[in-house]
């Protein structure tokens, strides 16, 4: 058998295996398909017209979603929401050096921990009235609420990652003459990285939830604003489109962080699931 034929057979086998994997994955959406069919039938043939407006069939919000995509309105609101999320995430990354300092130094931890434990139980949504008074209605107010949602998960996971480092590793580095800064940079940061990534995953998820809630009352654009505006117009189909978009984007963000974590840290069990 020639080399070309062998390569062709290998490619065909690879394509076939990919198709089989795709078919197997489609089975996971069986229950979702059944729910959508039942939803469509119920909204179309069982519910009266008034109730059907409050619970439109999947075909209705599919049309609404297509109209929003064609007009570009959905992408405008999505862009504004994502830009707020990104800016707030950059602010929230300040939790990492603070957490490393708290996990490494008992003195710093004793001074900062009481303040953190007082502020941490306060939900980000409770800050919305105060943030509107401080920053007004706009991007900064939304970014502040998202920042609060992200900051504490990243902080706590990073502290846990630093404190869970094997002490013998630190002692070995000290015996070999490594300075404290080098230990923090080469050992502590790398050893805590899986927990940091986990904190970022959780923080981005909480921040995304806080973003939508903040936009419901304190924004003139974004997915939260789109949902609230559609509610006032009794456009339930648009409300559902906004909710689905929020869910899909949240899933994509989480999957992206997991993929980055697995590729940069293939040895980490925390990111293997």
C-alpha positions as CSV (number, residue, x, y, z in Angstrom):
1,X,0.0,0.0,0.0
2,X,1.4,3.4,-1.0
3,X,2.1,6.2,1.4
4,X,-0.5,8.4,-0.2
5,X,-3.2,5.7,0.3
6,X,-2.2,5.2,3.9
7,X,-2.4,9.0,4.6
8,X,-5.8,9.1,2.9
9,X,-7.1,6.2,5.0
10,X,-5.8,7.8,8.2
11,X,-7.6,11.1,7.3
12,X,-10.8,9.3,6.4
13,X,-10.7,7.5,9.7
14,X,-10.1,10.7,11.6
15,X,-13.0,12.4,9.9
16,X,-15.2,9.4,10.7
17,X,-14.3,9.4,14.3
18,X,-15.0,13.1,14.5
19,X,-18.5,12.5,13.0
20,X,-19.1,9.8,15.6
21,X,-18.1,12.1,18.4
22,X,-20.4,14.8,17.1
23,X,-23.4,12.3,16.8
24,X,-22.8,11.2,20.4
25,X,-22.7,14.7,21.6
26,X,-26.1,15.4,19.9
27,X,-27.6,12.8,22.2
28,X,-26.9,15.1,25.1
29,X,-29.5,17.6,23.7
30,X,-32.3,15.1,23.5
31,X,-34.1,16.4,26.6
32,X,-33.7,20.0,25.5
33,X,-35.3,19.1,22.1
34,X,-38.2,17.5,23.8
35,X,-38.7,20.5,26.1
36,X,-38.7,22.9,23.1
37,X,-41.2,20.8,21.2
38,X,-43.5,20.6,24.2
39,X,-43.1,24.3,24.8
40,X,-43.9,25.1,21.1
41,X,-47.0,22.9,21.1
42,X,-48.3,24.2,24.4
43,X,-47.8,27.9,23.6
44,X,-49.4,27.5,20.1
45,X,-52.3,25.2,20.7
46,X,-53.0,25.0,24.4
47,X,-52.6,28.5,25.9
48,X,-54.9,31.4,25.1
49,X,-53.6,34.4,23.3
50,X,-53.1,36.5,26.4
51,X,-51.1,33.8,28.2
52,X,-49.2,33.0,25.0
53,X,-47.9,36.7,24.9
54,X,-46.4,36.1,28.4
55,X,-45.0,32.7,27.4
56,X,-44.2,32.9,23.6
57,X,-43.2,29.7,21.7
58,X,-39.6,29.0,20.8
59,X,-40.3,30.0,17.2
60,X,-41.4,33.5,18.4
61,X,-38.2,34.3,20.3
62,X,-36.1,32.7,17.5
63,X,-37.7,35.3,15.1
64,X,-37.1,38.0,17.7
65,X,-33.5,37.0,18.0
66,X,-33.0,36.9,14.3
67,X,-34.5,40.4,14.0
68,X,-32.1,41.7,16.7
69,X,-29.2,40.1,15.0
70,X,-30.1,41.6,11.6
71,X,-30.6,45.1,13.0
72,X,-27.3,44.8,15.0
73,X,-29.0,45.9,18.2
74,X,-28.1,42.6,20.0
75,X,-24.4,43.0,19.2
76,X,-24.4,46.6,20.4
77,X,-25.8,45.7,23.8
78,X,-23.6,42.6,24.0
79,X,-20.5,44.8,23.2
80,X,-21.4,47.3,25.9
81,X,-21.9,44.5,28.5
82,X,-18.7,42.7,27.6
83,X,-16.7,46.0,27.7
84,X,-17.9,46.7,31.2
85,X,-17.1,43.1,32.2
86,X,-13.5,43.4,30.8
87,X,-12.8,46.7,32.5
88,X,-14.1,45.5,35.8
89,X,-12.1,42.3,35.5
90,X,-8.9,44.3,35.1
91,X,-9.7,46.1,38.3
92,X,-10.5,42.8,40.1
93,X,-7.1,41.4,39.2
94,X,-5.8,43.6,42.0
95,X,-7.1,40.9,44.3
96,X,-4.3,38.5,43.2
97,X,-1.3,40.5,44.7
98,X,-3.3,41.4,47.8
99,X,-4.3,37.7,48.3
100,X,-0.7,36.5,47.8
101,X,0.4,39.0,50.5
102,X,-2.3,37.9,52.8
103,X,-1.6,34.2,52.3
104,X,2.2,34.7,52.7
105,X,2.3,37.2,55.6
106,X,0.5,36.5,58.8
107,X,0.7,40.2,59.8
108,X,-0.9,41.5,56.6
109,X,-3.6,38.8,56.9
110,X,-4.4,39.8,60.5
111,X,-4.8,43.4,59.5
112,X,-6.8,43.0,56.2
113,X,-8.9,39.9,56.9
114,X,-11.4,41.6,59.3
115,X,-12.1,44.3,56.7
116,X,-12.6,41.7,54.0
117,X,-14.8,39.5,56.2
118,X,-17.0,42.5,56.9
119,X,-17.4,43.5,53.2
120,X,-17.5,40.1,51.7
121,X,-21.0,39.0,52.9
122,X,-22.6,42.2,51.4
123,X,-24.0,41.2,48.0
124,X,-23.0,43.4,45.1
125,X,-26.6,44.3,44.4
126,X,-26.8,46.0,47.8
127,X,-24.2,48.5,46.6
128,X,-26.3,49.6,43.6
129,X,-28.1,52.6,45.4
130,X,-24.8,53.8,46.9
131,X,-22.9,53.3,43.6
132,X,-25.5,55.4,41.7
133,X,-25.1,58.2,44.3
134,X,-21.3,58.0,43.9
135,X,-20.9,57.5,40.2
136,X,-24.3,58.3,38.7
137,X,-25.9,56.0,36.0
138,X,-23.4,54.8,33.5
139,X,-20.4,52.6,32.8
140,X,-18.4,53.4,35.9
141,X,-21.3,52.5,38.2
142,X,-21.8,49.2,36.4
143,X,-18.1,48.4,36.4
144,X,-18.0,49.1,40.2
145,X,-20.8,46.5,40.8
146,X,-19.1,43.9,38.6
147,X,-15.8,44.6,40.3
148,X,-17.4,43.8,43.7
149,X,-18.8,40.6,42.3
150,X,-15.4,39.4,40.9
151,X,-13.0,40.6,43.6
152,X,-13.9,38.4,46.5
153,X,-14.0,35.0,44.7
154,X,-10.6,35.7,43.2
155,X,-9.2,36.9,46.5
156,X,-10.4,34.0,48.6
157,X,-9.3,31.3,46.0
158,X,-5.9,32.9,45.7
159,X,-5.4,33.0,49.5
160,X,-6.4,29.3,49.7
161,X,-3.9,28.5,46.9
162,X,-1.1,30.2,48.7
163,X,-1.8,28.7,52.1
164,X,-2.1,25.2,50.6
165,X,1.4,25.1,49.2
166,X,3.6,22.4,50.6
167,X,5.8,24.0,53.3
168,X,8.7,21.7,52.5
169,X,8.9,23.2,49.0
170,X,9.3,26.7,50.6
171,X,11.9,25.4,53.0
172,X,13.9,23.7,50.3
173,X,14.0,26.9,48.3
174,X,15.1,28.9,51.4
175,X,17.9,26.3,52.1
176,X,19.1,26.7,48.5
177,X,19.5,30.5,49.1
178,X,16.4,31.8,47.2
179,X,15.3,35.2,48.3
180,X,11.7,35.9,49.4
181,X,10.8,37.8,46.2
182,X,12.1,34.9,44.1
183,X,10.2,32.4,46.1
184,X,7.0,34.4,45.7
185,X,7.5,34.7,42.0
186,X,8.9,31.3,41.1
187,X,7.2,29.0,43.6
188,X,4.2,30.6,45.4
189,X,2.6,32.2,42.3
190,X,3.0,29.1,40.1
191,X,1.8,26.7,42.8
192,X,-1.2,28.9,43.5
193,X,-2.1,29.3,39.8
194,X,-4.7,26.5,39.6
195,X,-6.6,28.1,42.5
196,X,-6.2,31.5,40.9
197,X,-7.7,30.3,37.7
198,X,-10.6,28.7,39.6
199,X,-11.1,32.0,41.4
200,X,-11.1,33.8,38.0
201,X,-13.7,31.4,36.7
202,X,-16.0,31.9,39.7
203,X,-15.4,35.6,39.7
204,X,-16.2,36.1,36.0
205,X,-19.4,34.2,36.5
206,X,-20.5,36.2,39.6
207,X,-19.4,39.4,37.8
208,X,-21.5,38.5,34.8
209,X,-24.6,38.0,37.0
210,X,-23.9,41.3,38.8
211,X,-23.5,43.1,35.5
212,X,-26.9,42.1,34.3
213,X,-28.5,43.1,37.6
214,X,-26.7,46.5,37.6
215,X,-27.8,47.2,34.0
216,X,-31.4,46.6,34.9
217,X,-31.5,49.7,37.0
218,X,-28.4,51.7,36.2
219,X,-27.6,51.7,32.5
220,X,-28.9,52.9,29.1
221,X,-27.4,50.0,27.2
222,X,-26.3,46.4,27.6
223,X,-28.1,43.1,27.9
224,X,-29.7,43.9,31.2
225,X,-31.0,47.2,29.8
226,X,-32.3,45.3,26.8
227,X,-34.3,42.9,29.0
228,X,-35.7,45.7,31.2
229,X,-36.7,47.8,28.2
230,X,-38.4,44.8,26.5
231,X,-40.3,44.2,29.7
232,X,-41.8,47.7,29.7
233,X,-42.9,47.0,26.1
234,X,-44.3,43.6,27.0
235,X,-41.9,42.0,24.5
236,X,-41.5,38.7,26.3
237,X,-39.8,37.2,23.3
238,X,-37.0,39.8,23.4
239,X,-36.7,39.2,27.2
240,X,-36.1,35.5,26.5
241,X,-33.6,36.3,23.7
242,X,-31.6,38.5,26.2
243,X,-31.7,35.7,28.8
244,X,-30.5,33.1,26.3
245,X,-27.7,35.4,25.2
246,X,-26.6,36.0,28.8
247,X,-26.5,32.2,29.3
248,X,-24.5,31.5,26.1
249,X,-22.0,34.2,26.7
250,X,-21.5,33.1,30.3
251,X,-20.9,29.6,29.1
252,X,-18.4,30.7,26.5
253,X,-16.5,32.8,29.1
254,X,-16.3,29.8,31.5
255,X,-15.2,27.4,28.8
256,X,-12.6,29.8,27.5
257,X,-11.0,30.1,30.9
258,X,-11.1,26.3,31.4
259,X,-9.4,25.8,28.0
260,X,-6.7,28.4,28.8
261,X,-6.1,26.8,32.2
262,X,-5.8,23.3,30.8
263,X,-3.4,24.3,28.1
264,X,-1.2,26.3,30.4
265,X,-1.4,23.9,33.3
266,X,-2.1,20.4,32.0
267,X,-0.9,18.9,35.2
268,X,-3.6,20.5,37.3
269,X,-6.5,18.3,38.4
270,X,-8.6,21.2,39.4
271,X,-9.1,22.2,35.7
272,X,-9.4,18.7,34.3
273,X,-13.1,18.4,34.8
